[in-house]
């Protein structure tokens, strides 16, 4: 079961991850505003990868101020008829479903605009305007 997959804390992945986030976003406009929340989350221990992922979603919802209930199920359903289901749409080899409008990114001058980044990029660069940005993007 997915809820039984553990998190390996014997490997220093958290420290490496945080160093990468810090190096990439330390100069972004809102990094200092969110730094403690993200770093605090990274230093928490979780009993499963599932719970870690679920709590990361809750944290992002809180920081972006998304007011949506997160529901889990006990069994896998291949299709949902009464909900938007994007599980099969997110794939590294498929083009993105959304044409995301530009926002200023830290390494944009060097690498150009990259819409395929983490929500942390939007949060650290747009801050409290992240929710306004997300609401402006039309769904498929």
Secondary structure, DSSP 8 states (H G I E B T S, - for coil): -GGG-----SS-HHHHHHHHHHHHHTTSTTHHHHHHHHHHHHT---S-HHHHHHHHHHHHHHHHT--------SS--S--SSS---TTT--TTS--SS-------TTHHHH---SSS-HHHHHHHHGGGHHHHHHHS---
